[in-house]
Amino acid sequence: MRAIVLPETGGPEQLKVTDLPRPRPGEGQVLIRAQAIGVSYAETQIRAGALPFPLSLPAVLGAEAVGEVVEVGEGVGAELLGTTRVGVTGGLGSYAEYVALPAAMTCPVPEGVTPADALAVAAPGAIALGLLHRARLEGGETVLVEAGTSSVGSQVVRHAKEFGAAKVIATAGSAAKRARAGELGADVVLDHSSPEWPGELPADVDVVFESIGGSSARRVLDHLTPGSGRMLYYGLLSGEPAAVTAADLMERGVTIVGCSGPGWAGEVFGMRYPEMLARLGSGRGEAFIDRTLPLEEAAQAHHLLESRAVTGRILLIP
Ligand SMILES: NC(=O)c1ccc[n+]([C@@H]2O[C@H](COP(=O)([O-])OP(=O)(O)OC[C@H]3O[C@@H](n4cnc5c(N)ncnc54)[C@H](OP(=O)(O)O)[C@@H]3O)[C@@H](O)[C@H]2O)c1
């Protein structure tokens, strides 16, 4: 089968089209013939060796895929054969024509929804729902969504008011993306391309969905409502962890909620993933696809993500 192999960390050109044997599904797994594969920003950081991630090289990157089940492993019912399922690998391995997925981490594609739309929305939408549930918004609260047109950020902006946010502030790095954040439901959109952007925030942001990290996270903290403000910390787009100390939290009486790790993944992929697909199936969710590219153009997909030329998902089509 055709697959995209990373022999060593480095630039996008490291992603090589390679012939590999078709994998066999292990115990509890299904093997799908992929119809679409998700590419995410975090994978560009893993490829570059810029994220602390246990990577054994050569590796096939990729965590998301949708397609028809062509084989089932031990312990998986044969009734899944021939069905179309969307899911995550729980690690790597999806930039390929055939992808083995734990059956428990797959869901059927809802009726009336295209496989590509289901794939595009499921993972970032599930993460967004996980963040919104954990934020425990109370009526009248103001939220800040950094990178408000990123795959995850756009889903947070799209659903925040349903979860009780009264005012949504988003950030984006270009005029076109700022306009897009407004269309998604943001009331105020700030330009995060200037390092001074946190200075434009009001003094009483109740919840920040923090995905940039570095020093801006520290500056945002100064605008969280003293005593009750929450930072839902889930990403480090800047490549730098949020420069926040326990003393910073104590001084303002605010809380950081870490949204990563095994407990988080269990909640997101066990509960929020099917919840997001159900929303999509019933018209209460939307997929935002920037473009599709052939599987062979995985390097170009990484290049586009890194150059921030993307608003929505990039999907690879084998
Ligand atoms: N904890 C979790 O479970 C989890 C799961 C998935 C993703 N994440 C994290 O969530 C974050 C967003 O991921 P995504 O897949 O939604 O991203 P994405 O769709 O690739 O969007 C990334 C966008 O973020 C903006 N951005 C802001 N500051 C940036 C910076 N310093 N470097 C690069 N881009 C920057 C850029 O838009 P502008 O042009 O507007 O600057 C860029 O286009 C990542 O940090 C990712 O690792 C966490």
The ligand as an SDF file (V2000), in Angstrom:
LIG
                    3D

 48 52  0  0  0  0  0  0  0  0999 V2000
   -4.9900   18.9530   24.0520 N   0  0  0  0  0  0  0  0  0  0  0  0
   -5.5720   18.3790   23.0170 C   0  0  0  0  0  0  0  0  0  0  0  0
   -6.3090   17.4080   23.1400 O   0  0  0  0  0  0  0  0  0  0  0  0
   -5.3220   18.9100   21.6390 C   0  0  0  0  0  0  0  0  0  0  0  0
   -5.8630   18.2450   20.5310 C   0  0  0  0  0  0  0  0  0  0  0  0
   -5.6920   18.8020   19.2570 C   0  0  0  0  0  0  0  0  0  0  0  0
   -4.9560   19.9480   19.1070 C   0  0  0  0  0  0  0  0  0  0  0  0
   -4.3860   20.5160   20.1950 N   0  0  0  0  0  0  0  0  0  0  0  0
   -3.5860   21.7290   20.0580 C   0  0  0  0  0  0  0  0  0  0  0  0
   -4.4310   22.7780   19.6740 O   0  0  0  0  0  0  0  0  0  0  0  0
   -3.6850   23.7410   18.9370 C   0  0  0  0  0  0  0  0  0  0  0  0
   -4.4390   24.0740   17.6590 C   0  0  0  0  0  0  0  0  0  0  0  0
   -4.4220   22.9310   16.8150 O   0  0  0  0  0  0  0  0  0  0  0  0
   -5.2800   22.9180   15.4750 P   0  0  0  0  0  0  0  0  0  0  0  0
   -5.0920   21.5630   14.8740 O   0  0  0  0  0  0  0  0  0  0  0  0
   -6.6430   23.3950   15.7870 O   0  0  0  0  0  0  0  0  0  0  0  0
   -4.5200   24.0010   14.6140 O   0  0  0  0  0  0  0  0  0  0  0  0
   -4.7220   24.4450   13.0770 P   0  0  0  0  0  0  0  0  0  0  0  0
   -6.0680   24.0880   12.5970 O   0  0  0  0  0  0  0  0  0  0  0  0
   -3.5600   23.9660   12.3030 O   0  0  0  0  0  0  0  0  0  0  0  0
   -4.6400   26.0210   13.1850 O   0  0  0  0  0  0  0  0  0  0  0  0
   -3.4800   26.6390   13.6190 C   0  0  0  0  0  0  0  0  0  0  0  0
   -3.6490   28.1660   13.5260 C   0  0  0  0  0  0  0  0  0  0  0  0
   -3.2510   28.7360   14.7680 O   0  0  0  0  0  0  0  0  0  0  0  0
   -2.8400   30.0630   14.5430 C   0  0  0  0  0  0  0  0  0  0  0  0
   -1.6480   30.3830   15.3520 N   0  0  0  0  0  0  0  0  0  0  0  0
   -1.6160   31.2510   16.3870 C   0  0  0  0  0  0  0  0  0  0  0  0
   -0.4040   31.3390   16.9060 N   0  0  0  0  0  0  0  0  0  0  0  0
    0.3800   30.5130   16.2120 C   0  0  0  0  0  0  0  0  0  0  0  0
    1.7550   30.1770   16.2950 C   0  0  0  0  0  0  0  0  0  0  0  0
    2.5660   30.7180   17.1990 N   0  0  0  0  0  0  0  0  0  0  0  0
    2.2200   29.2810   15.4120 N   0  0  0  0  0  0  0  0  0  0  0  0
    1.4080   28.7350   14.5000 C   0  0  0  0  0  0  0  0  0  0  0  0
    0.0830   29.0140   14.3720 N   0  0  0  0  0  0  0  0  0  0  0  0
   -0.4250   29.9030   15.2310 C   0  0  0  0  0  0  0  0  0  0  0  0
   -2.5850   30.1860   13.0240 C   0  0  0  0  0  0  0  0  0  0  0  0
   -3.6000   31.0170   12.5160 O   0  0  0  0  0  0  0  0  0  0  0  0
   -3.3730   32.5930   12.3500 P   0  0  0  0  0  0  0  0  0  0  0  0
   -3.0950   32.7950   10.9110 O   0  0  0  0  0  0  0  0  0  0  0  0
   -4.6750   33.1430   12.8250 O   0  0  0  0  0  0  0  0  0  0  0  0
   -2.2050   32.9860   13.2180 O   0  0  0  0  0  0  0  0  0  0  0  0
   -2.7330   28.7760   12.4940 C   0  0  0  0  0  0  0  0  0  0  0  0
   -3.2880   28.7290   11.1980 O   0  0  0  0  0  0  0  0  0  0  0  0
   -2.3070   23.1050   18.7060 C   0  0  0  0  0  0  0  0  0  0  0  0
   -1.4040   23.6130   19.6670 O   0  0  0  0  0  0  0  0  0  0  0  0
   -2.5470   21.6420   18.9600 C   0  0  0  0  0  0  0  0  0  0  0  0
   -1.4010   20.9570   19.3990 O   0  0  0  0  0  0  0  0  0  0  0  0
   -4.5660   20.0320   21.4470 C   0  0  0  0  0  0  0  0  0  0  0  0
  1  2  1  0
  2  3  2  0
  2  4  1  0
  4  5  1  0
  4 48  2  0
  5  6  2  0
  6  7  1  0
  7  8  2  0
  8  9  1  0
  8 48  1  0
  9 10  1  0
  9 46  1  0
 10 11  1  0
 11 12  1  0
 11 44  1  0
 12 13  1  0
 13 14  1  0
 14 15  2  0
 14 16  1  0
 14 17  1  0
 17 18  1  0
 18 19  2  0
 18 20  1  0
 18 21  1  0
 21 22  1  0
 22 23  1  0
 23 24  1  0
 23 42  1  0
 24 25  1  0
 25 26  1  0
 25 36  1  0
 26 27  1  0
 26 35  1  0
 27 28  2  0
 28 29  1  0
 29 30  1  0
 29 35  2  0
 30 31  1  0
 30 32  2  0
 32 33  1  0
 33 34  2  0
 34 35  1  0
 36 37  1  0
 36 42  1  0
 37 38  1  0
 38 39  2  0
 38 40  1  0
 38 41  1  0
 42 43  1  0
 44 45  1  0
 44 46  1  0
 46 47  1  0
M  CHG  2   8   1  16  -1
M  END
$$$$
